[in-house]
Amino acid sequence: MTSNKNFDVTIVGGGMITAMQILPSLYHIQRLGKIGKITICGRSVSPLIKLRNDQNLKKAFPESSFTCYPDIEREPADKKFPGLYKDVISKMEPRNIVVIALPDQTHYEAVVQALNNDQHVICVKPLTLKYMQTREIEKLAYEKGLFVGVEYHKRFDDRVGIARMKYRDGDLGEFRMGYATLIEPWYYRDSNFPQWCTAENSDMFTYIGCHYIDQVHLITGLLPVRISVYGTLEKYPNGNEGYLWTNARVIWENGASLSILNGMGYPNAAPGGNSQGLWMFTQGEQDGGLLCHDDQYRGLKHSYIAKGVEPGASYYNEPSPDYFKLVDRGGEGLTPIGYGYRSIEALVEAVHRVEDNVQGLSNPESLAHRQVAIKAIDSEALLATPANSSFNELVIEAGRLSLLNEGREVEIKYGETAGVMFKKY
Ligand SMILES: NC(=O)c1ccc[n+]([C@@H]2O[C@H](COP(=O)([O-])OP(=O)(O)OC[C@H]3O[C@@H](n4cnc5c(N)ncnc54)[C@H](O)[C@@H]3O)[C@@H](O)[C@H]2O)c1
């Protein structure tokens, strides 16, 4: 469903996820005529200069560009503009789109800023680090008839969609026990991560553990009720400390258990982008069931005659065609494929759906119309929204509390008195 409106988009944060997934996806959506101008606001000019000069983006989207704040022609590389995005958002026409691609601990403030300036919001995961903040965002957005979507792109991996249907049709039986892993590459230690993914702000469970919890929920509909997280505190090369390895045990409302290993240590010399996958053991009346997703190895084996120059490059490679790639589909430039693209497209489509058929309506009528669309998206529960995915923030709160207390078990309560607390024995 595409409304006639050509939404302008402001991306806040010009780091890794913007470069590798968000910007190329939006360029393509712009090419399809579903969004208008793209602006990117950074904290300094350096990441924006890198984005402007990115050869892969130039090759794929020779016709595309974005407006930069701060001004890359005038501002020095070392000058910081942490509050500039607020001015940029405040100058946008109402009911366009702000994409938040900032460090985890700054999402809440930026999302509220965008909503208070009447903008629809697409935010990278996690939406916030606190359940109450997510509920506040849900209320504010609904009152204003604005869409907020959380970018959990693994939801758009087709194997998850297939598993969801099989599980919900009863073909897999009931989830009993499983394990998941997502270990990011070692070279992340030399990226921008050590600036913010530090012990006081985040940890590997908070940063990426949520993906498989979100996925198990999407497949089964179950909610997590108890968590214990063990982590090891290590030094980044810049001397900052982070929980670079975590091991979590998540108990679900039906008594099932999922163990999740997260880390920043997938070998640079290894052939994939990271190490990841999900194994779920299930059961029926007569036999056990099994779901096994090797999300790291998607069946491709390449051996190159020269080693690339980018971090983590190796001669032998197992590339994934499923997350995000740019391929030649004819016409000018390249076309993005994969669940990374589909996720951004679905979130932009959701804004169109909320804004569909409201032109010409009075303000109260338009608001009522948009609120109906928001409730429908919430209840379909395919896109993560504050209303249907705030369990993720409870998990993060519980996980942090456990991690900072040597892995003590923390319980999650839902409903009117939702919150987290140490398990009593
Ligand atoms: N699998 C996933 O869903 C996935 C993958 C990667 C990142 N992410 C999320 O995306 C977010 C960003 O991650 P990243 O990998 O791009 O990190 P990054 O460190 O590469 O980029 C963050 C960018 O935000 C900028 N920034 C910080 N404060 C700012 C401010 N006040 N105004 C404007 N810009 C500011 C930084 O300068 C940096 O360029 C994180 O929340 C992360 O959890 C999600």
The ligand as an ORCA input file, in Angstrom:
! r2SCAN-3c Opt
* xyz 0 1
  N      21.793     -6.164     13.293
  C      21.279     -4.996     13.574
  O      20.085     -4.813     13.672
  C      22.223     -3.865     13.769
  C      23.475     -3.955     13.187
  C      24.342     -2.897     13.404
  C      23.946     -1.830     14.194
  N      22.716     -1.793     14.738
  C      22.333     -0.680     15.632
  O      22.543      0.527     14.939
  C      23.023      1.543     15.847
  C      24.271      2.160     15.279
  O      25.198      1.122     15.057
  P      26.395      1.300     14.026
  O      26.912     -0.072     13.835
  O      26.005      2.097     12.860
  O      27.391      2.099     14.978
  P      28.497      3.181     14.546
  O      29.234      3.466     15.802
  O      29.231      2.725     13.345
  O      27.603      4.428     14.126
  C      26.934      5.273     15.025
  C      27.048      6.659     14.443
  O      26.251      7.561     15.213
  C      26.968      8.776     15.258
  N      26.484      9.622     16.348
  C      26.692      9.471     17.690
  N      26.075     10.480     18.352
  C      25.493     11.264     17.422
  C      24.732     12.464     17.481
  N      24.449     13.067     18.646
  N      24.283     13.012     16.322
  C      24.550     12.425     15.121
  N      25.290     11.288     15.004
  C      25.752     10.717     16.134
  C      28.412      8.346     15.451
  O      29.312      9.396     15.167
  C      28.492      7.186     14.481
  O      28.864      7.629     13.191
  C      23.189      0.849     17.190
  O      22.052      1.107     17.977
  C      23.246     -0.618     16.841
  O      22.760     -1.443     17.886
  C      21.837     -2.780     14.515
*
